[in-house]
Amino acid sequence: MYGLFETEFGTPMIRATEKLKAVLADESAVEQLRVEPGLPMLSVERVAYTYGDRPVELRRAVYLTSNHHYHNELS
């Protein structure tokens, strides 16, 4: 996706920050992911920046970690 930003819009991503937090499944997660209310989940919020420290992407997601783990490799 970052390649698309750069080639189509001329916006290179030079860095990103992420915040991870343990959360419980809320009404939205129950409906969209079909999980039990209150199920432990991992919330990840990422902000990607271009030159001049301008934010160009905000991504929010929740992950089920009972059978999987969060892995992130940035280069």
PQR file of N, CA, C, O and H, with PARSE charges and radii, in Angstrom:
ATOM      1  N   MET A   1       0.817  -1.181   0.000 -0.4000 1.5000
ATOM      2  CA  MET A   1       0.000   0.000   0.000 -0.0000 2.0000
ATOM      3  C   MET A   1       0.867   1.254   0.000  0.5500 1.7000
ATOM      4  O   MET A   1       0.544   2.245  -0.655 -0.5500 1.4000
ATOM      5  N   TYR A   2       1.972   1.201   0.741 -0.4000 1.5000
ATOM      6  CA  TYR A   2       2.836   2.372   0.772 -0.0000 2.0000
ATOM      7  C   TYR A   2       3.440   2.647  -0.594  0.5500 1.7000
ATOM      8  O   TYR A   2       3.657   3.804  -0.955 -0.5500 1.4000
ATOM      9  H   TYR A   2       2.235   0.396   1.273  0.4000 1.0000
ATOM     10  N   GLY A   3       3.717   1.586  -1.362 -0.4000 1.5000
ATOM     11  CA  GLY A   3       4.203   1.760  -2.727 -0.0000 2.0000
ATOM     12  C   GLY A   3       3.188   2.511  -3.579  0.5500 1.7000
ATOM     13  O   GLY A   3       3.563   3.347  -4.401 -0.5500 1.4000
ATOM     14  H   GLY A   3       3.541   0.646  -1.068  0.4000 1.0000
ATOM     15  N   LEU A   4       1.912   2.219  -3.387 -0.4000 1.5000
ATOM     16  CA  LEU A   4       0.846   2.915  -4.101 -0.0000 2.0000
ATOM     17  C   LEU A   4       0.840   4.394  -3.745  0.5500 1.7000
ATOM     18  O   LEU A   4       0.747   5.245  -4.629 -0.5500 1.4000
ATOM     19  H   LEU A   4       1.608   1.540  -2.718  0.4000 1.0000
ATOM     20  N   PHE A   5       0.939   4.707  -2.452 -0.4000 1.5000
ATOM     21  CA  PHE A   5       0.976   6.106  -2.039 -0.0000 2.0000
ATOM     22  C   PHE A   5       2.109   6.848  -2.741  0.5500 1.7000
ATOM     23  O   PHE A   5       1.942   7.978  -3.200 -0.5500 1.4000
ATOM     24  H   PHE A   5       1.014   4.015  -1.733  0.4000 1.0000
ATOM     25  N   GLU A   6       3.256   6.195  -2.815 -0.4000 1.5000
ATOM     26  CA  GLU A   6       4.421   6.854  -3.403 -0.0000 2.0000
ATOM     27  C   GLU A   6       4.289   6.987  -4.923  0.5500 1.7000
ATOM     28  O   GLU A   6       4.545   8.062  -5.467 -0.5500 1.4000
ATOM     29  H   GLU A   6       3.392   5.277  -2.442  0.4000 1.0000
ATOM     30  N   THR A   7       3.897   5.918  -5.614 -0.4000 1.5000
ATOM     31  CA  THR A   7       3.848   5.986  -7.081 -0.0000 2.0000
ATOM     32  C   THR A   7       2.650   6.771  -7.594  0.5500 1.7000
ATOM     33  O   THR A   7       2.774   7.525  -8.559 -0.5500 1.4000
ATOM     34  H   THR A   7       3.689   5.045  -5.173  0.4000 1.0000
ATOM     35  N   GLU A   8       1.501   6.606  -6.966 -0.4000 1.5000
ATOM     36  CA  GLU A   8       0.291   7.273  -7.467 -0.0000 2.0000
ATOM     37  C   GLU A   8       0.122   8.702  -6.970  0.5500 1.7000
ATOM     38  O   GLU A   8      -0.420   9.551  -7.678 -0.5500 1.4000
ATOM     39  H   GLU A   8       1.400   5.993  -6.182  0.4000 1.0000
ATOM     40  N   PHE A   9       0.587   8.965  -5.751 -0.4000 1.5000
ATOM     41  CA  PHE A   9       0.347  10.273  -5.153 -0.0000 2.0000
ATOM     42  C   PHE A   9       1.626  11.035  -4.830  0.5500 1.7000
ATOM     43  O   PHE A   9       1.563  12.169  -4.354 -0.5500 1.4000
ATOM     44  H   PHE A   9       1.028   8.275  -5.176  0.4000 1.0000
ATOM     45  N   GLY A  10       2.793  10.427  -5.083 -0.4000 1.5000
ATOM     46  CA  GLY A  10       4.063  11.096  -4.807 -0.0000 2.0000
ATOM     47  C   GLY A  10       4.293  11.357  -3.338  0.5500 1.7000
ATOM     48  O   GLY A  10       4.938  12.338  -2.970 -0.5500 1.4000
ATOM     49  H   GLY A  10       2.844   9.506  -5.469  0.4000 1.0000
ATOM     50  N   THR A  11       3.768  10.484  -2.492 -0.4000 1.5000
ATOM     51  CA  THR A  11       3.880  10.673  -1.046 -0.0000 2.0000
ATOM     52  C   THR A  11       4.639   9.509  -0.428  0.5500 1.7000
ATOM     53  O   THR A  11       4.047   8.463  -0.164 -0.5500 1.4000
ATOM     54  H   THR A  11       3.243   9.687  -2.791  0.4000 1.0000
ATOM     55  N   PRO A  12       5.930   9.667  -0.194 -0.5600 1.5000
ATOM     56  CA  PRO A  12       6.691   8.586   0.436  0.2800 2.0000
ATOM     57  C   PRO A  12       6.408   8.504   1.932  0.5500 1.7000
ATOM     58  O   PRO A  12       6.271   9.523   2.610 -0.5500 1.4000
ATOM     59  N   MET A  13       6.325   7.285   2.429 -0.4000 1.5000
ATOM     60  CA  MET A  13       6.180   7.058   3.865 -0.0000 2.0000
ATOM     61  C   MET A  13       7.582   6.869   4.424  0.5500 1.7000
ATOM     62  O   MET A  13       8.312   5.975   3.997 -0.5500 1.4000
ATOM     63  H   MET A  13       6.437   6.458   1.879  0.4000 1.0000
ATOM     64  N   ILE A  14       7.955   7.712   5.377 -0.4000 1.5000
ATOM     65  CA  ILE A  14       9.322   7.612   5.892 -0.0000 2.0000
ATOM     66  C   ILE A  14       9.399   7.018   7.290  0.5500 1.7000
ATOM     67  O   ILE A  14      10.461   6.563   7.715 -0.5500 1.4000
ATOM     68  H   ILE A  14       7.362   8.438   5.724  0.4000 1.0000
ATOM     69  N   ARG A  15       8.268   7.021   8.013 -0.4000 1.5000
ATOM     70  CA  ARG A  15       8.275   6.393   9.329 -0.0000 2.0000
ATOM     71  C   ARG A  15       6.845   6.149   9.776  0.5500 1.7000
ATOM     72  O   ARG A  15       5.903   6.721   9.228 -0.5500 1.4000
ATOM     73  H   ARG A  15       7.405   7.390   7.668  0.4000 1.0000
ATOM     74  N   ALA A  16       6.693   5.292  10.781 -0.4000 1.5000
ATOM     75  CA  ALA A  16       5.377   5.006  11.340 -0.0000 2.0000
ATOM     76  C   ALA A  16       5.519   4.756  12.833  0.5500 1.7000
ATOM     77  O   ALA A  16       6.545   4.264  13.302 -0.5500 1.4000
ATOM     78  H   ALA A  16       7.459   4.828  11.226  0.4000 1.0000
ATOM     79  N   THR A  17       4.479   5.102  13.561 -0.4000 1.5000
ATOM     80  CA  THR A  17       4.424   4.788  14.982 -0.0000 2.0000
ATOM     81  C   THR A  17       3.211   3.896  15.210  0.5500 1.7000
ATOM     82  O   THR A  17       2.206   3.997  14.507 -0.5500 1.4000
ATOM     83  H   THR A  17       3.646   5.502  13.179  0.4000 1.0000
ATOM     84  N   GLU A  18       3.323   3.028  16.200 -0.4000 1.5000
ATOM     85  CA  GLU A  18       2.210   2.150  16.542 -0.0000 2.0000
ATOM     86  C   GLU A  18       2.003   2.139  18.047  0.5500 1.7000
ATOM     87  O   GLU A  18       2.953   2.182  18.828 -0.5500 1.4000
ATOM     88  H   GLU A  18       4.139   2.946  16.772  0.4000 1.0000
ATOM     89  N   LYS A  19       0.741   2.079  18.428 -0.4000 1.5000
ATOM     90  CA  LYS A  19       0.371   1.900  19.833 -0.0000 2.0000
ATOM     91  C   LYS A  19      -0.442   0.626  19.923  0.5500 1.7000
ATOM     92  O   LYS A  19      -1.433   0.463  19.212 -0.5500 1.4000
ATOM     93  H   LYS A  19      -0.031   2.043  17.793  0.4000 1.0000
ATOM     94  N   LEU A  20      -0.026  -0.278  20.795 -0.4000 1.5000
ATOM     95  CA  LEU A  20      -0.733  -1.538  21.015 -0.0000 2.0000
ATOM     96  C   LEU A  20      -1.348  -1.507  22.408  0.5500 1.7000
ATOM     97  O   LEU A  20      -0.764  -0.983  23.356 -0.5500 1.4000
ATOM     98  H   LEU A  20       0.779  -0.146  21.373  0.4000 1.0000
ATOM     99  N   LYS A  21      -2.556  -2.088  22.506 -0.4000 1.5000
ATOM    100  CA  LYS A  21      -3.259  -2.047  23.782 -0.0000 2.0000
ATOM    101  C   LYS A  21      -4.167  -3.269  23.892  0.5500 1.7000
ATOM    102  O   LYS A  21      -4.797  -3.672  22.914 -0.5500 1.4000
ATOM    103  H   LYS A  21      -3.031  -2.514  21.735  0.4000 1.0000
ATOM    104  N   ALA A  22      -4.228  -3.842  25.060 -0.4000 1.5000
ATOM    105  CA  ALA A  22      -5.169  -4.930  25.319 -0.0000 2.0000
ATOM    106  C   ALA A  22      -6.551  -4.326  25.523  0.5500 1.7000
ATOM    107  O   ALA A  22      -6.715  -3.368  26.279 -0.5500 1.4000
ATOM    108  H   ALA A  22      -3.716  -3.514  25.854  0.4000 1.0000
ATOM    109  N   VAL A  23      -7.552  -4.897  24.837 -0.4000 1.5000
ATOM    110  CA  VAL A  23      -8.922  -4.412  24.947 -0.0000 2.0000
ATOM    111  C   VAL A  23      -9.860  -5.612  25.046  0.5500 1.7000
ATOM    112  O   VAL A  23      -9.456  -6.755  24.833 -0.5500 1.4000
ATOM    113  H   VAL A  23      -7.419  -5.675  24.223  0.4000 1.0000
ATOM    114  N   LEU A  24     -11.109  -5.331  25.371 -0.4000 1.5000
ATOM    115  CA  LEU A  24     -12.145  -6.356  25.373 -0.0000 2.0000
ATOM    116  C   LEU A  24     -13.058  -6.120  24.173  0.5500 1.7000
ATOM    117  O   LEU A  24     -13.308  -4.975  23.797 -0.5500 1.4000
ATOM    118  H   LEU A  24     -11.438  -4.403  25.544  0.4000 1.0000
ATOM    119  N   ALA A  25     -13.553  -7.192  23.574 -0.4000 1.5000
ATOM    120  CA  ALA A  25     -14.417  -7.073  22.414 -0.0000 2.0000
ATOM    121  C   ALA A  25     -15.646  -6.231  22.756  0.5500 1.7000
ATOM    122  O   ALA A  25     -16.384  -6.522  23.697 -0.5500 1.4000
ATOM    123  H   ALA A  25     -13.350  -8.123  23.879  0.4000 1.0000
ATOM    124  N   ASP A  26     -15.840  -5.183  21.963 -0.4000 1.5000
ATOM    125  CA  ASP A  26     -16.998  -4.325  22.149 -0.0000 2.0000
ATOM    126  C   ASP A  26     -18.107  -4.739  21.182  0.5500 1.7000
ATOM    127  O   ASP A  26     -17.975  -5.737  20.474 -0.5500 1.4000
ATOM    128  H   ASP A  26     -15.241  -4.947  21.198  0.4000 1.0000
ATOM    129  N   GLU A  27     -19.185  -3.982  21.155 -0.4000 1.5000
ATOM    130  CA  GLU A  27     -20.340  -4.317  20.320 -0.0000 2.0000
ATOM    131  C   GLU A  27     -19.962  -4.422  18.838  0.5500 1.7000
ATOM    132  O   GLU A  27     -20.450  -5.306  18.133 -0.5500 1.4000
ATOM    133  H   GLU A  27     -19.292  -3.171  21.730  0.4000 1.0000
ATOM    134  N   SER A  28     -19.103  -3.532  18.372 -0.4000 1.5000
ATOM    135  CA  SER A  28     -18.669  -3.554  16.974 -0.0000 2.0000
ATOM    136  C   SER A  28     -17.896  -4.827  16.649  0.5500 1.7000
ATOM    137  O   SER A  28     -18.139  -5.456  15.619 -0.5500 1.4000
ATOM    138  H   SER A  28     -18.706  -2.814  18.944  0.4000 1.0000
ATOM    139  N   ALA A  29     -16.969  -5.207  17.518 -0.4000 1.5000
ATOM    140  CA  ALA A  29     -16.188  -6.430  17.302 -0.0000 2.0000
ATOM    141  C   ALA A  29     -17.084  -7.664  17.352  0.5500 1.7000
ATOM    142  O   ALA A  29     -16.907  -8.594  16.566 -0.5500 1.4000
ATOM    143  H   ALA A  29     -16.771  -4.696  18.355  0.4000 1.0000
ATOM    144  N   VAL A  30     -18.042  -7.673  18.273 -0.4000 1.5000
ATOM    145  CA  VAL A  30     -18.966  -8.802  18.389 -0.0000 2.0000
ATOM    146  C   VAL A  30     -19.737  -8.974  17.079  0.5500 1.7000
ATOM    147  O   VAL A  30     -19.882 -10.087  16.575 -0.5500 1.4000
ATOM    148  H   VAL A  30     -18.186  -6.917  18.912  0.4000 1.0000
ATOM    149  N   GLU A  31     -20.223  -7.871  16.544 -0.4000 1.5000
ATOM    150  CA  GLU A  31     -21.018  -7.917  15.317 -0.0000 2.0000
ATOM    151  C   GLU A  31     -20.171  -8.258  14.089  0.5500 1.7000
ATOM    152  O   GLU A  31     -20.545  -9.122  13.295 -0.5500 1.4000
ATOM    153  H   GLU A  31     -20.106  -6.967  16.954  0.4000 1.0000
ATOM    154  N   GLN A  32     -19.031  -7.581  13.934 -0.4000 1.5000
ATOM    155  CA  GLN A  32     -18.235  -7.742  12.718 -0.0000 2.0000
ATOM    156  C   GLN A  32     -17.375  -8.998  12.710  0.5500 1.7000
ATOM    157  O   GLN A  32     -17.199  -9.626  11.666 -0.5500 1.4000
ATOM    158  H   GLN A  32     -18.727  -6.880  14.579  0.4000 1.0000
ATOM    159  N   LEU A  33     -16.838  -9.366  13.871 -0.4000 1.5000
ATOM    160  CA  LEU A  33     -15.930 -10.512  13.932 -0.0000 2.0000
ATOM    161  C   LEU A  33     -16.594 -11.770  14.477  0.5500 1.7000
ATOM    162  O   LEU A  33     -15.990 -12.843  14.498 -0.5500 1.4000
ATOM    163  H   LEU A  33     -16.980  -8.856  14.719  0.4000 1.0000
ATOM    164  N   ARG A  34     -17.843 -11.629  14.919 -0.4000 1.5000
ATOM    165  CA  ARG A  34     -18.594 -12.761  15.472 -0.0000 2.0000
ATOM    166  C   ARG A  34     -17.862 -13.421  16.643  0.5500 1.7000
ATOM    167  O   ARG A  34     -17.645 -14.633  16.668 -0.5500 1.4000
ATOM    168  H   ARG A  34     -18.334 -10.758  14.903  0.4000 1.0000
ATOM    169  N   VAL A  35     -17.498 -12.591  17.595 -0.4000 1.5000
ATOM    170  CA  VAL A  35     -16.831 -13.077  18.803 -0.0000 2.0000
ATOM    171  C   VAL A  35     -17.738 -12.806  20.002  0.5500 1.7000
ATOM    172  O   VAL A  35     -18.715 -12.065  19.902 -0.5500 1.4000
ATOM    173  H   VAL A  35     -17.675 -11.607  17.575  0.4000 1.0000
ATOM    174  N   GLU A  36     -17.402 -13.410  21.115 -0.4000 1.5000
ATOM    175  CA  GLU A  36     -18.166 -13.220  22.341 -0.0000 2.0000
ATOM    176  C   GLU A  36     -17.870 -11.841  22.937  0.5500 1.7000
ATOM    177  O   GLU A  36     -16.731 -11.378  22.877 -0.5500 1.4000
ATOM    178  H   GLU A  36     -16.608 -14.013  21.196  0.4000 1.0000
ATOM    179  N   PRO A  37     -18.867 -11.188  23.505 -0.5600 1.5000
ATOM    180  CA  PRO A  37     -18.622  -9.911  24.182  0.2800 2.0000
ATOM    181  C   PRO A  37     -17.583 -10.086  25.289  0.5500 1.7000
ATOM    182  O   PRO A  37     -17.612 -11.077  26.020 -0.5500 1.4000
ATOM    183  N   GLY A  38     -16.677  -9.137  25.410 -0.4000 1.5000
ATOM    184  CA  GLY A  38     -15.674  -9.175  26.461 -0.0000 2.0000
ATOM    185  C   GLY A  38     -14.468 -10.039  26.158  0.5500 1.7000
ATOM    186  O   GLY A  38     -13.581 -10.165  27.002 -0.5500 1.4000
ATOM    187  H   GLY A  38     -16.654  -8.332  24.816  0.4000 1.0000
ATOM    188  N   LEU A  39     -14.408 -10.644  24.967 -0.4000 1.5000
ATOM    189  CA  LEU A  39     -13.253 -11.459  24.599 -0.0000 2.0000
ATOM    190  C   LEU A  39     -11.993 -10.587  24.557  0.5500 1.7000
ATOM    191  O   LEU A  39     -12.037  -9.493  23.994 -0.5500 1.4000
ATOM    192  H   LEU A  39     -15.129 -10.541  24.281  0.4000 1.0000
ATOM    193  N   PRO A  40     -10.876 -11.037  25.135 -0.5600 1.5000
ATOM    194  CA  PRO A  40      -9.643 -10.252  25.070  0.2800 2.0000
ATOM    195  C   PRO A  40      -9.150 -10.142  23.625  0.5500 1.7000
ATOM    196  O   PRO A  40      -9.114 -11.128  22.889 -0.5500 1.4000
ATOM    197  N   MET A  41      -8.774  -8.929  23.239 -0.4000 1.5000
ATOM    198  CA  MET A  41      -8.275  -8.653  21.900 -0.0000 2.0000
ATOM    199  C   MET A  41      -7.098  -7.697  21.988  0.5500 1.7000
ATOM    200  O   MET A  41      -6.826  -7.129  23.046 -0.5500 1.4000
ATOM    201  H   MET A  41      -8.804  -8.128  23.837  0.4000 1.0000
ATOM    202  N   LEU A  42      -6.408  -7.522  20.882 -0.4000 1.5000
ATOM    203  CA  LEU A  42      -5.290  -6.583  20.799 -0.0000 2.0000
ATOM    204  C   LEU A  42      -5.685  -5.459  19.853  0.5500 1.7000
ATOM    205  O   LEU A  42      -6.039  -5.709  18.701 -0.5500 1.4000
ATOM    206  H   LEU A  42      -6.629  -7.983  20.022  0.4000 1.0000
ATOM    207  N   SER A  43      -5.625  -4.232  20.332 -0.4000 1.5000
ATOM    208  CA  SER A  43      -5.922  -3.052  19.526 -0.0000 2.0000
ATOM    209  C   SER A  43      -4.599  -2.444  19.069  0.5500 1.7000
ATOM    210  O   SER A  43      -3.677  -2.261  19.864 -0.5500 1.4000
ATOM    211  H   SER A  43      -5.337  -4.029  21.268  0.4000 1.0000
ATOM    212  N   VAL A  44      -4.520  -2.131  17.762 -0.4000 1.5000
ATOM    213  CA  VAL A  44      -3.310  -1.528  17.206 -0.0000 2.0000
ATOM    214  C   VAL A  44      -3.703  -0.261  16.449  0.5500 1.7000
ATOM    215  O   VAL A  44      -4.571  -0.288  15.576 -0.5500 1.4000
ATOM    216  H   VAL A  44      -5.268  -2.279  17.116  0.4000 1.0000
ATOM    217  N   GLU A  45      -3.054   0.843  16.796 -0.4000 1.5000
ATOM    218  CA  GLU A  45      -3.259   2.108  16.089 -0.0000 2.0000
ATOM    219  C   GLU A  45      -1.929   2.537  15.489  0.5500 1.7000
ATOM    220  O   GLU A  45      -0.933   2.681  16.199 -0.5500 1.4000
ATOM    221  H   GLU A  45      -2.349   0.865  17.505  0.4000 1.0000
ATOM    222  N   ARG A  46      -1.920   2.739  14.188 -0.4000 1.5000
ATOM    223  CA  ARG A  46      -0.696   3.134  13.490 -0.0000 2.0000
ATOM    224  C   ARG A  46      -0.902   4.487  12.807  0.5500 1.7000
ATOM    225  O   ARG A  46      -1.946   4.744  12.206 -0.5500 1.4000
ATOM    226  H   ARG A  46      -2.729   2.622  13.611  0.4000 1.0000
ATOM    227  N   VAL A  47       0.119   5.346  12.914 -0.4000 1.5000
ATOM    228  CA  VAL A  47       0.157   6.590  12.165 -0.0000 2.0000
ATOM    229  C   VAL A  47       1.445   6.571  11.350  0.5500 1.7000
ATOM    230  O   VAL A  47       2.535   6.414  11.899 -0.5500 1.4000
ATOM    231  H   VAL A  47       0.966   5.137  13.402  0.4000 1.0000
ATOM    232  N   ALA A  48       1.308   6.732  10.027 -0.4000 1.5000
ATOM    233  CA  ALA A  48       2.464   6.780   9.141 -0.0000 2.0000
ATOM    234  C   ALA A  48       2.679   8.224   8.707  0.5500 1.7000
ATOM    235  O   ALA A  48       1.731   8.983   8.507 -0.5500 1.4000
ATOM    236  H   ALA A  48       0.422   6.860   9.581  0.4000 1.0000
ATOM    237  N   TYR A  49       3.953   8.583   8.568 -0.4000 1.5000
ATOM    238  CA  TYR A  49       4.323   9.966   8.283 -0.0000 2.0000
ATOM    239  C   TYR A  49       5.165  10.069   7.016  0.5500 1.7000
ATOM    240  O   TYR A  49       5.870   9.136   6.631 -0.5500 1.4000
ATOM    241  H   TYR A  49       4.724   7.967   8.730  0.4000 1.0000
ATOM    242  N   THR A  50       5.067  11.229   6.386 -0.4000 1.5000
ATOM    243  CA  THR A  50       5.944  11.559   5.277 -0.0000 2.0000
ATOM    244  C   THR A  50       6.854  12.699   5.733  0.5500 1.7000
ATOM    245  O   THR A  50       6.883  13.039   6.916 -0.5500 1.4000
ATOM    246  H   THR A  50       4.495  11.987   6.699  0.4000 1.0000
ATOM    247  N   TYR A  51       7.583  13.277   4.810 -0.4000 1.5000
ATOM    248  CA  TYR A  51       8.514  14.356   5.145 -0.0000 2.0000
ATOM    249  C   TYR A  51       7.797  15.502   5.839  0.5500 1.7000
ATOM    250  O   TYR A  51       6.609  15.735   5.617 -0.5500 1.4000
ATOM    251  H   TYR A  51       7.559  13.000   3.849  0.4000 1.0000
ATOM    252  N   GLY A  52       8.539  16.215   6.687 -0.4000 1.5000
ATOM    253  CA  GLY A  52       7.964  17.309   7.456 -0.0000 2.0000
ATOM    254  C   GLY A  52       7.098  16.820   8.597  0.5500 1.7000
ATOM    255  O   GLY A  52       6.328  17.585   9.176 -0.5500 1.4000
ATOM    256  H   GLY A  52       9.504  16.025   6.867  0.4000 1.0000
ATOM    257  N   ASP A  53       7.226  15.531   8.921 -0.4000 1.5000
ATOM    258  CA  ASP A  53       6.456  14.919  10.004 -0.0000 2.0000
ATOM    259  C   ASP A  53       4.949  15.062   9.787  0.5500 1.7000
ATOM    260  O   ASP A  53       4.185  15.199  10.743 -0.5500 1.4000
ATOM    261  H   ASP A  53       7.852  14.909   8.450  0.4000 1.0000
ATOM    262  N   ARG A  54       4.533  15.030   8.521 -0.4000 1.5000
ATOM    263  CA  ARG A  54       3.112  15.114   8.186 -0.0000 2.0000
ATOM    264  C   ARG A  54       2.480  13.731   8.243  0.5500 1.7000
ATOM    265  O   ARG A  54       2.939  12.817   7.557 -0.5500 1.4000
ATOM    266  H   ARG A  54       5.154  14.919   7.745  0.4000 1.0000
ATOM    267  N   PRO A  55       1.437  13.559   9.045 -0.5600 1.5000
ATOM    268  CA  PRO A  55       0.753  12.256   9.065  0.2800 2.0000
ATOM    269  C   PRO A  55      -0.044  12.075   7.778  0.5500 1.7000
ATOM    270  O   PRO A  55      -0.730  12.995   7.333 -0.5500 1.4000
ATOM    271  N   VAL A  56       0.049  10.893   7.184 -0.4000 1.5000
ATOM    272  CA  VAL A  56      -0.670  10.617   5.943 -0.0000 2.0000
ATOM    273  C   VAL A  56      -1.498   9.335   6.008  0.5500 1.7000
ATOM    274  O   VAL A  56      -2.249   9.040   5.077 -0.5500 1.4000
ATOM    275  H   VAL A  56       0.607  10.146   7.546  0.4000 1.0000
ATOM    276  N   GLU A  57      -1.373   8.577   7.086 -0.4000 1.5000
ATOM    277  CA  GLU A  57      -2.191   7.376   7.231 -0.0000 2.0000
ATOM    278  C   GLU A  57      -2.501   7.163   8.708  0.5500 1.7000
ATOM    279  O   GLU A  57      -1.626   7.278   9.565 -0.5500 1.4000
ATOM    280  H   GLU A  57      -0.763   8.817   7.841  0.4000 1.0000
ATOM    281  N   LEU A  58      -3.757   6.852   8.985 -0.4000 1.5000
ATOM    282  CA  LEU A  58      -4.176   6.430  10.315 -0.0000 2.0000
ATOM    283  C   LEU A  58      -4.863   5.089  10.132  0.5500 1.7000
ATOM    284  O   LEU A  58      -5.820   4.972   9.366 -0.5500 1.4000
ATOM    285  H   LEU A  58      -4.468   6.759   8.288  0.4000 1.0000
ATOM    286  N   ARG A  59      -4.381   4.090  10.828 -0.4000 1.5000
ATOM    287  CA  ARG A  59      -4.953   2.745  10.728 -0.0000 2.0000
ATOM    288  C   ARG A  59      -5.283   2.257  12.126  0.5500 1.7000
ATOM    289  O   ARG A  59      -4.447   2.294  13.028 -0.5500 1.4000
ATOM    290  H   ARG A  59      -3.603   4.185  11.450  0.4000 1.0000
ATOM    291  N   ARG A  60      -6.509   1.802  12.289 -0.4000 1.5000
ATOM    292  CA  ARG A  60      -6.932   1.221  13.556 -0.0000 2.0000
ATOM    293  C   ARG A  60      -7.450  -0.177  13.279  0.5500 1.7000
ATOM    294  O   ARG A  60      -8.215  -0.389  12.338 -0.5500 1.4000
ATOM    295  H   ARG A  60      -7.188   1.772  11.556  0.4000 1.0000
ATOM    296  N   ALA A  61      -7.032  -1.128  14.101 -0.4000 1.5000
ATOM    297  CA  ALA A  61      -7.465  -2.510  13.915 -0.0000 2.0000
ATOM    298  C   ALA A  61      -7.485  -3.216  15.261  0.5500 1.7000
ATOM    299  O   ALA A  61      -6.795  -2.820  16.200 -0.5500 1.4000
ATOM    300  H   ALA A  61      -6.411  -0.955  14.865  0.4000 1.0000
ATOM    301  N   VAL A  62      -8.291  -4.274  15.335 -0.4000 1.5000
ATOM    302  CA  VAL A  62      -8.287  -5.152  16.499 -0.0000 2.0000
ATOM    303  C   VAL A  62      -8.004  -6.564  16.024  0.5500 1.7000
ATOM    304  O   VAL A  62      -8.439  -6.971  14.947 -0.5500 1.4000
ATOM    305  H   VAL A  62      -8.851  -4.597  14.572  0.4000 1.0000
ATOM    306  N   TYR A  63      -7.276  -7.301  16.833 -0.4000 1.5000
ATOM    307  CA  TYR A  63      -6.833  -8.641  16.463 -0.0000 2.0000
ATOM    308  C   TYR A  63      -7.219  -9.633  17.545  0.5500 1.7000
ATOM    309  O   TYR A  63      -7.172  -9.332  18.738 -0.5500 1.4000
ATOM    310  H   TYR A  63      -6.922  -6.971  17.708  0.4000 1.0000
ATOM    311  N   LEU A  64      -7.601 -10.824  17.101 -0.4000 1.5000
ATOM    312  CA  LEU A  64      -7.801 -11.950  18.007 -0.0000 2.0000
ATOM    313  C   LEU A  64      -6.439 -12.596  18.208  0.5500 1.7000
ATOM    314  O   LEU A  64      -5.729 -12.856  17.237 -0.5500 1.4000
ATOM    315  H   LEU A  64      -7.640 -11.069  16.132  0.4000 1.0000
ATOM    316  N   THR A  65      -6.074 -12.852  19.433 -0.4000 1.5000
ATOM    317  CA  THR A  65      -4.736 -13.393  19.694 -0.0000 2.0000
ATOM    318  C   THR A  65      -4.770 -14.794  20.298  0.5500 1.7000
ATOM    319  O   THR A  65      -3.739 -15.299  20.740 -0.5500 1.4000
ATOM    320  H   THR A  65      -6.651 -12.641  20.222  0.4000 1.0000
ATOM    321  N   SER A  66      -5.926 -15.419  20.320 -0.4000 1.5000
ATOM    322  CA  SER A  66      -6.006 -16.749  20.912 -0.0000 2.0000
ATOM    323  C   SER A  66      -5.240 -17.790  20.099  0.5500 1.7000
ATOM    324  O   SER A  66      -4.656 -18.711  20.671 -0.5500 1.4000
ATOM    325  H   SER A  66      -6.764 -15.009  19.961  0.4000 1.0000
ATOM    326  N   ASN A  67      -5.234 -17.657  18.784 -0.4000 1.5000
ATOM    327  CA  ASN A  67      -4.516 -18.601  17.931 -0.0000 2.0000
ATOM    328  C   ASN A  67      -3.428 -17.956  17.085  0.5500 1.7000
ATOM    329  O   ASN A  67      -2.726 -18.644  16.343 -0.5500 1.4000
ATOM    330  H   ASN A  67      -5.709 -16.910  18.319  0.4000 1.0000
ATOM    331  N   HIS A  68      -3.287 -16.652  17.192 -0.4000 1.5000
ATOM    332  CA  HIS A  68      -2.328 -15.919  16.370 -0.0000 2.0000
ATOM    333  C   HIS A  68      -1.631 -14.868  17.216  0.5500 1.7000
ATOM    334  O   HIS A  68      -2.078 -14.547  18.317 -0.5500 1.4000
ATOM    335  H   HIS A  68      -3.857 -16.093  17.794  0.4000 1.0000
ATOM    336  N   HIS A  69      -0.549 -14.343  16.703 -0.4000 1.5000
ATOM    337  CA  HIS A  69       0.135 -13.249  17.391 -0.0000 2.0000
ATOM    338  C   HIS A  69       0.337 -12.107  16.414  0.5500 1.7000
ATOM    339  O   HIS A  69       0.265 -12.296  15.200 -0.5500 1.4000
ATOM    340  H   HIS A  69      -0.185 -14.603  15.809  0.4000 1.0000
ATOM    341  N   TYR A  70       0.588 -10.935  16.942 -0.4000 1.5000
ATOM    342  CA  TYR A  70       0.852  -9.767  16.120 -0.0000 2.0000
ATOM    343  C   TYR A  70       2.333  -9.733  15.794  0.5500 1.7000
ATOM    344  O   TYR A  70       3.176  -9.761  16.691 -0.5500 1.4000
ATOM    345  H   TYR A  70       0.647 -10.781  17.929  0.4000 1.0000
ATOM    346  N   HIS A  71       2.644  -9.673  14.517 -0.4000 1.5000
ATOM    347  CA  HIS A  71       4.031  -9.613  14.056 -0.0000 2.0000
ATOM    348  C   HIS A  71       4.154  -8.428  13.127  0.5500 1.7000
ATOM    349  O   HIS A  71       3.330  -8.247  12.230 -0.5500 1.4000
ATOM    350  H   HIS A  71       1.960  -9.650  13.788  0.4000 1.0000
ATOM    351  N   ASN A  72       5.168  -7.627  13.333 -0.4000 1.5000
ATOM    352  CA  ASN A  72       5.364  -6.429  12.511 -0.0000 2.0000
ATOM    353  C   ASN A  72       6.818  -6.341  12.121  0.5500 1.7000
ATOM    354  O   ASN A  72       7.699  -6.373  12.980 -0.5500 1.4000
ATOM    355  H   ASN A  72       5.837  -7.774  14.061  0.4000 1.0000
ATOM    356  N   GLU A  73       7.075  -6.231  10.845 -0.4000 1.5000
ATOM    357  CA  GLU A  73       8.438  -6.061  10.345 -0.0000 2.0000
ATOM    358  C   GLU A  73       8.444  -4.888   9.393  0.5500 1.7000
ATOM    359  O   GLU A  73       7.861  -4.960   8.311 -0.5500 1.4000
ATOM    360  H   GLU A  73       6.359  -6.204  10.147  0.4000 1.0000
ATOM    361  N   LEU A  74       9.094  -3.813   9.780 -0.4000 1.5000
ATOM    362  CA  LEU A  74       9.158  -2.607   8.959 -0.0000 2.0000
ATOM    363  C   LEU A  74      10.565  -2.447   8.402  0.5500 1.7000
ATOM    364  O   LEU A  74      11.558  -2.638   9.104 -0.5500 1.4000
ATOM    365  H   LEU A  74       9.568  -3.754  10.659  0.4000 1.0000
ATOM    366  N   SER A  75      10.623  -2.097   7.140 -0.4000 1.5000
ATOM    367  CA  SER A  75      11.943  -1.830   6.559 -0.0000 2.0000
ATOM    368  C   SER A  75      11.870  -0.696   5.578  0.5500 1.7000
ATOM    369  O   SER A  75      12.885  -0.326   4.987 -0.5500 1.4000
ATOM    370  H   SER A  75       9.817  -1.942   6.569  0.4000 1.0000
TER
END
